[in-house]
Amino acid sequence: MENKAPYKVKMIDILKGAHEVLLNKEDAEELGLRTQDRVKVVRGKGESLSAVVDITDTLVSKGEAGAFIELWRDLDLREGGKVYIVPTSRPASIDFVRKKIYDNAWSQEEINTIVDDIALGKLSDIELAAYTTAVQINGMSMDEITWLTMAMVRTGETLEWESAPILDVHSIGGVPGNKYAPITVSIVAANGLTIPKTSSRAISSAAGTADIMEVVCNVEQDGQSIKRIAQKVGGALVWGGGMNLAPVDDAIIRVEYPLSLDPHGQVLASVMAKKKAVGAEYCVIDIPMGEGAKITTSEEAKRLARDFIILGERIGVRTRCAITYGGQPVGRAVGPALEIREVLSVLEGAKEPNSLIEKALSLAGILLELGRVARPDRGLELAKKTLESGEALEKFKEIIEAQGGNPDIRADDIMPGKYTYELPSPKDGYIEAINNRAIIKIARSAGSPKDKGAGITLGFKKGEGAEKGETLFTIYAENKRKLDDAKTLASKLQPIRIEGMVLGEVVG
Amino acid sequence: MENKAPYKVKMIDILKGAHEVLLNKEDAEELGLRTQDRVKVVRGKGESLSAVVDITDTLVSKGEAGAFIELWRDLDLREGGKVYIVPTSRPASIDFVRKKIYDNAWSQEEINTIVDDIALGKLSDIELAAYTTAVQINGMSMDEITWLTMAMVRTGETLEWESAPILDVHSIGGVPGNKYAPITVSIVAANGLTIPKTSSRAISSAAGTADIMEVVCNVEQDGQSIKRIAQKVGGALVWGGGMNLAPVDDAIIRVEYPLSLDPHGQVLASVMAKKKAVGAEYCVIDIPMGEGAKITTSEEAKRLARDFIILGERIGVRTRCAITYGGQPVGRAVGPALEIREVLSVLEGAKEPNSLIEKALSLAGILLELGRVARPDRGLELAKKTLESGEALEKFKEIIEAQGGNPDIRADDIMPGKYTYELPSPKDGYIEAINNRAIIKIARSAGSPKDKGAGITLGFKKGEGAEKGETLFTIYAENKRKLDDAKTLASKLQPIRIEGMVLGEVVG
């Protein structure tokens, strides 16, 4: 290497998802490198990282090496510092991705190599997309899924607990208004169990549990804070992104998103790796099923449930699954502030919405049985008692306080966006369908989840009868333009069908 | 759109392969955009292009829009100019890619949409990689391949000819030293036929026909020049990249390369689209078969040959295939200067190397029959006569001159790299195997194809006997360092096996 000149480092502030280095075209030609080839980038002191090559005519000059963010950060580079560029062969994991393309099974060692290479940022978007597509088409055996799950746990942060048992609950998502978690977690923790629930923010949904909780407290907590909170009050409701849980999963989700792919084995590994990483010993998985949900048939739901249970057994997380109704929104509110208001009102004693109360109670019931504070088949009863007695509300206030929020907050204190639009029913009739995807899109268009006050409330649910002139739904927004955007979208997407009549046509 | 502020354009000089726009994180959040989402980028005058979103913290500021090269060029942007950014839904072709992932057949209209979207730079690397992986796994029917081929022709430049017939010849590659084309084309053109042969430069091989021809003349010719040259002297031997032939193929090859994928249907469409685009009516395809070639079994070779013939028939290019021996290099020279020297020496009357002469003659023979200047089964005889009479050499000189080279050049004038290394045989024995991949890698490591004088000559071919001390191969390079690199690699890759003995172990 002595006879090769070093390159001058220039920071290129673009996230690539992998370690990538930008070279001038002339240097690349001299080194015999094409776009997507591999090099070792060696820092002065001999530390090095493998990187994928990008080529430019002018953004870096001859003799300069552009370091994209991940490479800059992980190799701890400085502007103007020196690096050596050494062409190398591509990582072995690309041959393993090719194996799956040719429908051959992976060994545990091969999966470990793939996961390590993804964790180290060695695979480009092209290679990750090929991985995801091949896994979608050719699938994975339960052995492969198990090894993948354990490898994803191993390459991320994990929590260890002195106390036992640790419980967790997770929904595979896809249904708007799915705000059971604050109620379920409060009931379980109120019964003396420990349930450190990590959630996502909304990616393509209207609001994640983390977005909802953020209206009343701080959800960005690191691993040690999560542990401290859960050990103090029994429950936590935080954003999973505050910990580095199974980071390889995030890299894969990045390429799944534009393709709308969600391979069966990857879903299993993704969910269970995060549960295992937070130290859960018992876990309940909510599988919403119905028209417009991720899972539409009972066969699919049962297969997924069975595989969650088998995978849980293999990685030491005892798992039960609840197949729930996902054919329309849960409850009547969609959007962060509207949802936490509905949660608070249920905890404060409201007798509806039924769909939310029943779902939260039944998931809590299973968890209480798993945690052995309720005898088999008596969990639901205990959950109901805990909610009705106000103990769940008290516990929720403790959780809010432990996460830095105001424990005295009440449902009535929560203010949704002040710009509203109400759609009156154009006739008397029964609600035939509510389109989940359309509701999500309209809520997002109104500003949810970033604008906490944005969202939708439903005046009626499926099967209910509305009279002409009654409000079918209300859109909330924090500014006029977004309200108008959401109205326009509602007019186009026709989210509610009332006895054969398509509603969008009369909006506006 | 009136109430949304325009963004200030900043050029980002990175090739993305698709139209991509770089936004500041704050702007992206405000617009509700994630990496890989789609927007319409609208220029002041109302012209617009669809683009994929990238996000940065600092490379562009809030209010700026970074235009990557393809977007900058195709939307004709200026530094500091104004654009509007409008979030849009993703192109329909992504749903069609998903169709292939789920193993459903494409309609002609769907394939046209995919090809148009790729041509317009609407698909990101992730989506193109999913396309390639899905086509590799689930394949394409002959209908789909035909539609794909025609769509790829339609979206690129094409040549129209007044004269007829137009002939062409193409090798699917994979074998080093495969320098038949200058000889074959010269023989065919010498017999009054028109054969405008476009070739690639080496991508992963040691030298493409374009790299070889470039040693003696100018291969970078645009469509009109190709036509003028071929109409004047009957033959042309130029780089295909000088025309915009089937540009969609180049976009797909960009993602196939890092994955080492070469889906059957894509290979067929790629080759035949380029032949159709240059206006070929008759075409011969060379399919090298053997250990270390792209095609290793006779079944694969026959299937590929049959499909080339069927596809040719459907798109109006009458095609014949020659399955040739590809288990070791063709001739004895690998690398641009060394190969053109071998070509010239054969045209000047040399009686060997046999493997090169026989291959060039048999491909020329088929073309002469297709062009009806030889009766069936008499093409080889005419080809041989044309070579031996010196007419092929005269024609080759005309082609060189028409392409701006010196027609008086002789084999002995060609000088390979002056740094050489000869490997002596360690013992008496027969050559058992020559590893194509290893020969290619060593030649590339010595500097081929960029350093025209770099490469390898083989002292012996498979089955020949060498005596101890005789030179098995010679490496040529244009500088000492690359010679040393190639020697080191030769020592590692063990390119020649001589009666059970692995040669690499004694190199150096």
Interface residues (C-beta under 8 A of the other chain):
Chain A: N3 I12 D13 I14 L15 L22 E29 G32 R34 T35 Q36 D37 D54 I55 T56 D57 T58 L59 R90 I94 V97 R98 I101 D103 S124 D125 I126 E127 L128 A129 A130 T132 T133 A134 Q136 I137 N138 I203 R254 V255 Y257 P258 L259 S260 L261 R444 K450 R481
Chain B: N3 I12 D13 I14 L15 L22 E29 G32 R34 T35 Q36 D37 D54 I55 T56 D57 T58 L59 R90 I94 V97 R98 I101 D103 S124 D125 I126 E127 L128 A129 A130 T132 T133 A134 Q136 I137 N138 I203 R254 V255 Y257 P258 L259 S260 L261 R444 K450 R481
